[in-house]
Amino acid sequence: MSHFAADTHKETIYYYRASWIQLFRPMTLTGTITPILTGTGMAAFQGGVRFNIFAAMLIAALFVQSATNLFNDYYDFKHGQDQGKWTSDPLDAHGPAHHIVPYIAASLLSVAVIIGAWLAVQSTWWIVPAGVAGILFGYLYSAGPRPLCSIGLGETVAFTFLGPVVTVLSYVVQGNALDMTILAVSVPFALIIASMILTNNIRDIKKDHFFRQTLATLLGRKNAIILLSTLLTLAYLTVVSLVFGEILPLASLIVLLAVPVAGRLQWSFRKPASRTEELGGMKWAAWHHWAFGLLLALSVWL
């Protein structure tokens, strides 16, 4: 009888419906890849580049961002959001059980810490406080009684850590001192990653209204869309200004080829847009980050 009672009170196990790969959100990882490529390319202007340092920096940063993505899905489900991503039927799932996601994230962070320690020995100890801050804010983005993404700070966190922090670190670990040039180059990346987070929050305004206060819910749909257009416009204006200021090479104007993708992103949130088009806006935000970021990185390396 007691055995039967224990079975009836057994906690339901939920599994991620989609694949392991989708759980890591590969389309968002450009937020780490392209600023590191560009920061390393800027370091090449100052002298040689150590590719073992570049590879270690890239892997550590990707692991931190992937862990942040995992924590985000884990805590969103715990807080009652995105229930459709999870199922109690293991035959209907292709990903891990919900309860093991934090352990996967912690494992990624552990490897990132080890790599970061090696980078600190090989380059600069400034990577230690920067890395610790990145891990802490990545966790607090989704976790805790008041997650940062639930109080309108999601865009600010992304702007800071996937803009100046990661771009500058990829430059500094190559043996260069922090200067205004690399800070200026990091600004476009800060703007476009903030636009990606804002796009996600505009898409989810109705859903988030019951769970959290994002920047989009605080501003309202109309003002959030205006802000999105402003961020995208400033990203391109910043690159043009840096080219004319001879901080970026003339070839960096190639980023203008990504303007149609930015336009398609904004078109997804026009007034008569369907819900399907709004849902597709996040896809266009991700494609825009890839196009803009890779074109800018390519121009620097060329």
C-alpha positions in Angstrom: 0.0 0.0 0.0 2.8 2.4 0.9 4.6 1.5 -2.3 1.4 2.4 -4.3 1.1 5.7 -2.5 4.8 6.6 -3.3 4.1 5.8 -7.0 1.0 8.0 -7.2 3.0 11.0 -5.8 6.0 10.5 -8.0 7.0 13.7 -9.6 6.4 14.0 -13.4 9.5 14.1 -15.5 9.5 16.4 -18.5 11.6 16.2 -21.5 12.7 18.7 -24.2 10.6 18.1 -27.3 13.1 19.4 -29.8 16.7 18.2 -30.3 19.7 18.8 -28.1 21.1 21.1 -30.8 18.0 23.3 -30.7 18.2 23.5 -26.9 21.5 25.3 -27.3 19.9 27.8 -29.7 22.7 27.7 -32.3 21.2 30.7 -34.2 21.9 33.0 -31.2 25.5 31.9 -30.9 26.6 34.5 -33.4 26.3 36.9 -30.5 29.6 35.4 -29.3 31.2 34.3 -32.6 31.1 37.5 -34.7 32.4 40.0 -32.0 35.3 37.6 -31.2 36.1 37.2 -34.9 36.1 41.0 -35.2 38.0 41.7 -32.0 40.7 39.2 -33.0 40.8 40.8 -36.5 41.4 44.2 -34.9 44.2 42.7 -32.8 45.8 41.5 -36.1 46.2 45.2 -37.0 48.5 45.6 -34.0 50.6 42.6 -34.7 50.5 38.8 -34.8 47.5 36.7 -33.6 47.9 33.6 -31.4 45.3 31.2 -32.8 45.4 29.0 -29.8 44.4 32.0 -27.7 41.7 32.8 -30.2 40.3 29.3 -30.2 40.3 29.1 -26.4 38.6 32.4 -26.1 35.9 31.4 -28.6 35.2 28.0 -27.0 35.0 29.5 -23.5 32.7 32.3 -24.6 30.5 29.9 -26.5 30.2 27.6 -23.5 29.1 30.5 -21.3 26.5 31.7 -23.8 25.2 28.1 -24.3 24.9 27.7 -20.5 23.0 30.9 -20.3 20.6 29.7 -23.0 20.1 26.4 -21.1 19.4 28.2 -17.8 16.9 30.4 -19.7 14.9 27.5 -21.0 15.1 25.7 -17.6 13.9 28.6 -15.6 11.3 29.8 -18.1 9.6 26.3 -17.8 9.9 26.5 -14.0 8.2 29.9 -14.0 5.3 28.6 -16.1 6.5 29.7 -19.5 7.1 27.9 -22.8 5.2 24.8 -21.6 4.9 23.6 -25.2 8.7 23.1 -25.5 8.5 20.2 -22.9 6.6 16.9 -22.8 6.1 14.2 -20.1 6.1 11.6 -22.9 9.7 10.5 -23.5 8.7 9.0 -26.9 7.6 12.5 -28.0 10.9 14.1 -27.0 14.3 14.4 -28.7 16.2 16.3 -25.9 17.2 15.9 -22.3 15.0 15.7 -19.2 14.2 19.1 -17.7 15.9 18.3 -14.3 19.3 17.5 -15.8 19.5 20.8 -17.9 21.2 22.8 -15.0 23.8 20.0 -14.7 24.6 20.3 -18.4 24.9 24.1 -18.0 27.1 23.8 -15.0 29.4 21.4 -16.8 29.8 23.9 -19.7 30.6 26.6 -17.2 33.1 24.4 -15.4 35.0 23.8 -18.7 34.7 27.6 -19.5 36.3 28.4 -16.1 39.2 26.0 -16.7 39.8 27.5 -20.2 39.5 31.0 -18.7 42.1 30.2 -16.1 44.5 29.1 -18.8 43.8 32.2 -20.8 44.5 34.4 -17.8 47.9 32.7 -17.4 48.7 33.1 -21.1 47.4 36.6 -21.5 45.9 38.9 -18.9 44.3 38.4 -15.5 41.6 40.9 -16.4 39.8 38.0 -18.0 39.1 36.6 -14.5 36.7 39.4 -13.3 35.2 39.8 -16.7 34.6 36.0 -17.0 33.1 35.8 -13.5 30.8 38.8 -14.2 29.7 37.2 -17.5 28.9 33.9 -15.8 27.1 35.6 -12.9 25.0 37.9 -15.1 24.3 35.0 -17.5 22.8 33.0 -14.6 20.9 35.9 -13.1 19.5 36.7 -16.5 17.0 33.9 -15.9 17.4 32.7 -12.3 16.6 34.1 -8.9 13.5 35.6 -7.4 13.8 38.6 -9.8 15.5 37.4 -13.0 17.1 40.3 -14.9 15.1 39.5 -18.0 11.9 39.9 -15.9 12.7 43.5 -14.8 13.4 45.0 -18.2 17.2 44.5 -18.1 17.6 41.7 -20.7 18.7 44.0 -23.5 21.1 45.8 -21.2 22.8 42.6 -20.1 23.1 41.4 -23.7 24.3 44.9 -24.8 27.1 44.9 -22.2 28.4 41.3 -22.3 27.9 40.4 -26.0 29.0 43.8 -27.1 31.9 45.6 -25.3 33.0 42.8 -22.9 33.4 39.9 -25.4 34.8 42.2 -28.2 37.3 43.9 -25.9 38.4 40.6 -24.3 39.1 38.9 -27.6 41.3 41.9 -28.4 43.1 42.2 -25.1 43.9 38.5 -24.7 46.0 38.9 -27.8 48.4 41.1 -25.9 46.9 44.5 -26.6 45.9 47.3 -24.2 42.4 48.4 -23.8 41.8 51.5 -26.0 38.9 53.6 -27.4 39.3 52.1 -30.8 38.2 48.6 -29.8 35.5 50.0 -27.6 34.1 51.9 -30.6 34.2 48.8 -32.7 32.2 46.9 -30.1 29.3 49.3 -30.2 27.6 47.9 -33.4 27.7 44.4 -31.9 26.1 45.7 -28.7 23.3 47.4 -30.7 22.5 44.4 -32.9 22.4 41.9 -30.0 20.2 44.2 -28.0 17.9 44.4 -31.1 17.7 40.6 -31.1 16.7 40.4 -27.5 14.2 43.2 -28.0 12.7 41.4 -31.0 12.2 38.3 -28.9 10.5 40.4 -26.2 8.2 42.3 -28.7 7.1 38.9 -30.1 6.3 37.7 -26.6 4.6 40.8 -25.2 1.2 39.2 -24.7 2.7 36.1 -23.2 5.2 37.9 -21.0 2.6 40.3 -19.6 1.4 37.6 -17.2 4.9 36.4 -16.1 7.4 39.2 -16.3 8.1 42.8 -17.2 10.4 43.0 -20.2 11.5 46.2 -21.8 9.0 45.6 -24.5 6.1 45.3 -22.0 7.2 48.3 -20.1 7.5 50.5 -23.3 4.4 49.1 -25.0 4.4 47.5 -28.5 4.5 50.7 -30.5 7.4 52.3 -28.6 9.3 49.0 -28.5 9.1 48.8 -32.3 10.4 52.4 -32.5 13.3 51.4 -30.3 14.0 48.4 -32.4 14.2 50.5 -35.5 16.5 53.0 -33.7 18.9 50.2 -32.6 19.1 48.8 -36.1 19.7 52.3 -37.6 22.3 53.2 -35.1 24.2 50.0 -35.8 24.7 50.9 -39.4 25.3 54.6 -38.7 28.0 53.6 -36.2 29.8 51.4 -38.8 29.7 54.2 -41.4 31.0 56.7 -38.8 33.9 54.3 -37.9 34.8 53.9 -41.5 34.9 57.6 -42.2 36.8 58.0 -38.9 39.4 55.5 -40.3 38.9 53.2 -37.4 37.3 50.5 -39.6 38.5 49.8 -43.1 36.5 51.0 -46.1 35.6 47.4 -46.8 33.4 47.5 -43.7 30.8 49.3 -45.7 29.9 45.8 -47.0 27.7 45.5 -43.9 25.2 47.6 -45.8 24.4 44.4 -47.7 22.6 43.3 -44.6 20.2 46.2 -44.7 17.5 44.2 -46.6 17.5 41.6 -43.8 17.1 44.4 -41.2 14.2 45.8 -43.3 12.6 42.3 -43.4 12.9 42.1 -39.6 11.1 45.5 -39.1 8.5 44.5 -41.7 7.6 41.5 -39.4 6.2 44.0 -36.8 4.4 46.4 -39.1 0.9 47.3 -37.9 -1.1 44.9 -40.0 1.4 42.0 -39.6 0.0 38.6 -38.8 0.9 36.6 -35.7 2.8 34.2 -37.9 4.9 37.1 -39.3 5.6 38.3 -35.8 6.7 34.9 -34.7 9.0 34.8 -37.7 10.6 38.1 -36.6 13.0 36.3 -34.3 14.2 34.2 -37.2 14.9 37.4 -39.1 16.7 39.0 -36.1 19.0 35.9 -35.9 19.7 36.0 -39.6 20.4 39.7 -39.4 22.9 39.2 -36.6 24.6 36.5 -38.7 24.7 38.7 -41.8 25.8 41.9 -40.2 28.3 40.3 -37.8 30.0 38.0 -40.4 30.2 40.8 -43.0 31.8 43.1 -40.5 34.2 40.4 -39.3 35.0 39.5 -42.9 35.8 43.1 -43.8 38.2 43.4 -40.9 40.0 40.2 -41.7 40.3 41.0 -45.4 
